[in-house]
Amino acid sequence: MASPTSVGILGSTGSIGTQALEVVASCPDRFTVVALGAHRSLELLVEQVRRFRPSVVAVGDAAAAAEAAPLLPAGTDLLVGDEGLSVAAAMADVCVNGVVGFAGLTVTVAALGAGRRLALANKESIIAGAPVVARALATPGAEIVPVDSEHGAIHQCLRAGARTEVARLLLTASGGPFRGRTAGELAGVGVDEALSHPTWSMGPKITVDSSTLMNKGLEVIEAHELFGVPYEHIDVVVHPQSIVHSMVEFVDGATVAQLSRPDMRLPIGYALGYPARLPAPFGAIDWADLPRLEFEPPDRSTFRCLDLAYEAGRTGDLAPAWLNAANEVAVAAFLDKRLAWGGIADVVEGTMDRYPGAAASATTGRSMADVLEADAAARRQAGALVAAWERSR
């Protein structure tokens, strides 16, 4: 029998991380956990370390790391800060990147730069840092298997034909909690309403992104970067049942779809076991009890973030980094009740209006410093727009 695949899970206390550990636990002969990491959720992290006994645990927040040190089992090495997370990311055969937001970029680059398989749930890193991620992906042995249900579905569907035979990628969207409502009806919606997703249980940031359709816009950019398909051949269709997770249309008119019940453990398990499939049937469908499957176009006038993402993707260079940073600032302000739900799109649009365009250095290849500088500049612009909105209330 082959030795177990070693797994590192960064963002282990979040939704993706906890479900990844459930998958590992379901196949104990297939996987062994060698590294866990989180920013500061100590109680759960320590519980995970005691159960799975990794050789290394990384804690991003220095104060939290100092608090965690005496609680860890003997023989567990403690790594601290972003550097510690990066070291942990490079240790395993497979690194699950479940870190939330732009902070996941260093984990992505570290895992790929070490020639590891990256089970990628952190879409922001490939969106904002596409130039540096592409260079790291050129490392021998490096590969990305996406964990997003949509991109995991496309990855599976693409096994049905050659890339030259692809006509379109079709990303499905649940429509979020506000599907069918107009901009006027959404003028006063609050945080609790935005966090009430009809089919998925996710963290607050991604749930708000789903409510604005920014999550789907970011996924369009991610699909372009992952699969090399032009934007004009990537479409979005609303599918409220979340059974069809995405589709690939081929040049002969055939469409291949991946269907399952909403369960993130399926794409996580696919990424961990690839190219083999795991024996644990997460998301299996009872075909005698399958609901009606519905499809409709997205309401692009109400959910403006979708087209803002398409525009940033087509602009290219560091525009997606600006988009992602502006959205993170706006969503954080909304969750803090400092910005209205409709203000999220306004802040993102206003920030993108200030995007300076590609500089001469873009032709020679972007560095990590370029990406970090763009992220910081966009956050300053978005922060100023949020502050202006607060003053106008």
Buried (B, 14 or more C-beta within 10 A) or exposed (E): EEEBBBBBBBBBBBBBBBBBBBBBEBBEEBBBBBBBBBBBBBEBBBEBBEEBBBBBBBBBBEEBBEBBEEBBEEEBBBBBBBEBBBBBBBBBBBBBBBBBBBBBBBBBBBBBBBEBBBBBBBBBBBBBBBBBBBBBBEBEEBBBBBBBBBBBBBBBBBEEBEEEEBBBBBBBBBBBBBBEBEBEEBEEBEBEEBBEBBBBEBBBBBBBBBBBBBBBBBBBBBBBBBBEBEBEBBBBBBBBBBBBBBBBBBEEEEEBBBBBBBBBBBBBBBBBBBEEEBEBBBBEEEEEEEEEEEEEEBBEEBBBBBBBBBBBBBBBBBBBBBBBBBBBBBBBBBBEEBBBBBBBBBBBBBBBEBBEEBEEEBEEEBEBEBBBBBBEBBBBBBBBBBEEBEEEE
